[in-house]
Amino acid sequence: MSYRVGIDVGGTNTDAVIVDKDNRAIAKIKVATTEDVTTGILNALEGVLKESAVDTSEIKYAMLGTTHCTNAIVERKNLAKVGIIRIGKPATLSIKPLISWPDDLVNAIGGYMHIISGGHEYDGRELSQLDENEVRKALQDFKEKGVEALAISAVFSPVNNEHEMRVTEIAREILGDIPITLSHEIGSIGLLERENAAVINAAVVKVAKTAIKSFENALKEKGIDARLYITQNDGTLMSAEYALRYPVLTIASGPANSLRGAAFLSGLRDGIVVDVGGTTTDIGVLVNGFPRESSVAVEIGGVRTNFRMPDLISIGLGGGSLVRFENGVEVGPESVGYRLEKEALVFGGDKLTATDIAVYLKRAELGDPSKLKDLDSKLVEKAADKMKTMVEEAIDRMKTSPEPVPVILVGGGSILLPDSLKGASKVVKPENFEVANAIGAAIAQVSGEIDKVFSLEERGREEVLKEAKEIAMKEAIKAGADPDTVEIVDVDEIPLAYLPGNAIRIRAKAAGYLKIL
Amino acid sequence: MSVKWRDFVRSLDKEAIENLAVGAAILGTGGGGDPYIGKLTAIQALEEGYEINVVDVEEVPKDALIIPSAGMGTPTVIVEKLPRGTEIINAFKALGEYLGKEVYATMPIEAGGLNSTFPLAVGAKMGIPIVDADGMGRAFPELQMTTFHINGVTVTPMALADERDNIVILKTCDNYWAEWIARDITIRFGGTAWIALYPMTGKELRKAAIPGTLGLAERLGEAVREARERKENPIDAVLNASQGFELFKGKVVDVERRTTGGFARGVVKIEGFDEYSGNTLEVHIQNENLVAIKNGDVIASVPDLITILDLETAVPITTESVKYGQRCFVIGIPCSEMWRTEKGLEVAGPKYFGYDVEYEPIEEIMGEV
């Protein structure tokens, strides 16, 4: 028998599950998330191993969804000194890199940059020639300053990546085996947002490396010889090596894991997933079994970026949300969080929380319901209505039409919600709903992607589409997917109508199950 | 150069520029592009030690030469191939040289959207003020859709430049040809051109420009920001600052888009709530929000400004980003009287955009309601 362990770090709890080869959860645990994140992960791992009584040698895969990178950016801690190379002179000089960044974040990464001659036009012709002397000088300067990672971006590199690739070659000569992030690999059109995403990625490489190393060591200590995968924010897996190159893709992987877990547990491929935690509720959309992506620029740590993120709304409702009746009825956003089991009324505390409301209404059996007997049933109804409306409004905002859609409730806090919601064709609360995120990590597929502009001058659309799909599938297989199970899960065509060359931008994603099960 | 204007200019700091950009997005009426890039060029100019000074229309000498400045081309290229900063200056200088006169000031051609903020860095680097005025009072998609045009000021002679120091001086028989030829040059330049156009005297400026629109954008942005900080309703602040009208409050229930005759047209259906419960508003859109129809009656139409704002944040919702489920306020702001003339409506009235709607000023419609 072979097993997989899935671990997902949330704001309040770190959850772990062990699943067998038929994807059945045979053990699950929730432990408190710790400030350093790693300790919580190790606690969860230890706990779930103990509960499962599985022979550790039979655990073949370990999947980890972690918040190390997000935390490092938000707290400006442990970030690498980044050398930024922008290729685009003579254009772009009127807005230098990092100009809109918060000062403390610029200080944390050093703020080293050079703008070099080069880059391309929208139609792929050269904007100007790449000046290799300038490149060498810039890289020498970075070497003297001791930069720990490089971020390289070029004007229109999503159309033509030649200059980013050439600078990488020169950087390898001068700086050796330094982590390098290329903007065309993680972002789309929009130089500043793509450059920002590349710089952030370069800045968190160090954090990712430490986190992954300590997890690998912990597995070894427990005698587990498993292949390690890291979950990314599209709900699929990347190898540890890949995660070290694109750590930024771990940002928002938690909600993506919940979405995938919800799809798996409910058997639904399309619908809205409501993940209620201790303090907040994330609402996302499943399209063909995967999280819908956000189409707008996203801010991370105060910086505008345009790399792929799941489309989510987060509202201040969770199991620990405080309920007050001073001005009508208010629920959240303040929450007792992980102190729920001390401070909520049902647990003998003195704070009225959303969980107390759920217990009063017999939606959950927890603590000591007799402690709630003095509550005014009318006010309780009002609070329950408020919680329901908050979620219903958020669901409606995520929909694309008024048609009712299936709603899947997951997360420990989903006991707060009733069995029917406005706008929902049905409300599903699957088994193991409280650890859907860790299950999502454990059962995830591996994926491969392509995002490139193709010219339609010499080839037809069909031919170009076929090529794009093949590249995506190859990427998935390279990442460890079983070729027999790989399929295209998403294709997006954007005709670039304003271009005279008749160009088209194609994004394709393929995913498949892990090769050896 | 005479420095007399220094006595009556007002300097913009970083916060003022941030405010202006927020207000310019509201005046963009759903289109016009994001003022973000121009804002950053202005902030970098400040950080490099340049000053950004704004002068009122009345203070500009009648014989002074004013040259507006702008970016032209597809927004997708502008956000990727960021400007060098010198191209717009080159265009500006080339046109000044061609005209053989010292240039007193620059100004935006549109107060809404992308082009509201680019002239700030031009004025800063040229050491000249930016006139607190524009030629639209909002955003429009074509070069001739300006109050300059309807008052007889010509687009050309104009200058177009790129980041490689290519400069084209263009003189055309009329303003429509200017738009037509300039678009082609833009393609050769790589999708964007930086332009100096509509040269005019201080006397023409008084007649043809809409005064005070930069100040208006700044006040709008400031009002939104302060209301947010005080956790008050930013919509009231916007209406106060703009003398606008609340047209509707509701939820977007449908967005229909189709391309007809080369125009990307659409209809946004909004279902009312609270005091608008039971009512429906349709906003007809192209690049901008153009006509608002409540329960079958037109309650606002272009050239008056129609803006859809997010209910909670007052962030403008653009015609590209509007989608089902958004909760919003719809507001209407009176346009300049110049747009309400026969010539003005011919250039930018509802009929020009293909709607069979008789324009009626928003104040009058709201007065009747």
HADDOCK unambig.tbl for C-alpha pairs under 7 A between the chains (distance, minus, plus):
assign (segid A and resid 90 and name CA) (segid B and resid 84 and name CA) 5.94 0.50 0.50
assign (segid A and resid 90 and name CA) (segid B and resid 163 and name CA) 6.06 0.50 0.50
assign (segid A and resid 90 and name CA) (segid B and resid 164 and name CA) 6.85 0.50 0.50
assign (segid A and resid 91 and name CA) (segid B and resid 81 and name CA) 6.45 0.50 0.50
assign (segid A and resid 91 and name CA) (segid B and resid 82 and name CA) 6.08 0.50 0.50
assign (segid A and resid 91 and name CA) (segid B and resid 83 and name CA) 5.29 0.50 0.50
assign (segid A and resid 91 and name CA) (segid B and resid 84 and name CA) 4.13 0.50 0.50
assign (segid A and resid 91 and name CA) (segid B and resid 163 and name CA) 5.51 0.50 0.50
assign (segid A and resid 92 and name CA) (segid B and resid 81 and name CA) 6.23 0.50 0.50
assign (segid A and resid 92 and name CA) (segid B and resid 82 and name CA) 4.17 0.50 0.50
assign (segid A and resid 92 and name CA) (segid B and resid 83 and name CA) 4.78 0.50 0.50
assign (segid A and resid 92 and name CA) (segid B and resid 84 and name CA) 4.68 0.50 0.50
assign (segid A and resid 93 and name CA) (segid B and resid 83 and name CA) 6.63 0.50 0.50
assign (segid A and resid 93 and name CA) (segid B and resid 84 and name CA) 4.48 0.50 0.50
assign (segid A and resid 93 and name CA) (segid B and resid 85 and name CA) 6.49 0.50 0.50
assign (segid A and resid 94 and name CA) (segid B and resid 41 and name CA) 5.54 0.50 0.50
assign (segid A and resid 94 and name CA) (segid B and resid 83 and name CA) 5.85 0.50 0.50
assign (segid A and resid 94 and name CA) (segid B and resid 84 and name CA) 5.01 0.50 0.50
assign (segid A and resid 94 and name CA) (segid B and resid 85 and name CA) 4.71 0.50 0.50
assign (segid A and resid 95 and name CA) (segid B and resid 40 and name CA) 6.28 0.50 0.50
assign (segid A and resid 95 and name CA) (segid B and resid 41 and name CA) 5.59 0.50 0.50
assign (segid A and resid 95 and name CA) (segid B and resid 44 and name CA) 6.46 0.50 0.50
assign (segid A and resid 121 and name CA) (segid B and resid 190 and name CA) 5.87 0.50 0.50
assign (segid A and resid 122 and name CA) (segid B and resid 190 and name CA) 6.71 0.50 0.50
assign (segid A and resid 155 and name CA) (segid B and resid 80 and name CA) 6.19 0.50 0.50
assign (segid A and resid 155 and name CA) (segid B and resid 81 and name CA) 5.88 0.50 0.50
assign (segid A and resid 156 and name CA) (segid B and resid 80 and name CA) 6.43 0.50 0.50
assign (segid A and resid 189 and name CA) (segid B and resid 80 and name CA) 6.18 0.50 0.50
assign (segid A and resid 190 and name CA) (segid B and resid 79 and name CA) 4.99 0.50 0.50
assign (segid A and resid 190 and name CA) (segid B and resid 80 and name CA) 4.66 0.50 0.50
assign (segid A and resid 191 and name CA) (segid B and resid 79 and name CA) 6.30 0.50 0.50
assign (segid A and resid 191 and name CA) (segid B and resid 80 and name CA) 4.57 0.50 0.50
assign (segid A and resid 396 and name CA) (segid B and resid 325 and name CA) 5.77 0.50 0.50
assign (segid A and resid 397 and name CA) (segid B and resid 325 and name CA) 4.29 0.50 0.50
assign (segid A and resid 397 and name CA) (segid B and resid 326 and name CA) 6.04 0.50 0.50
assign (segid A and resid 398 and name CA) (segid B and resid 325 and name CA) 6.92 0.50 0.50
assign (segid A and resid 399 and name CA) (segid B and resid 324 and name CA) 6.95 0.50 0.50
assign (segid A and resid 399 and name CA) (segid B and resid 325 and name CA) 6.61 0.50 0.50
assign (segid A and resid 400 and name CA) (segid B and resid 324 and name CA) 5.31 0.50 0.50
assign (segid A and resid 401 and name CA) (segid B and resid 324 and name CA) 6.09 0.50 0.50
assign (segid A and resid 402 and name CA) (segid B and resid 253 and name CA) 6.90 0.50 0.50
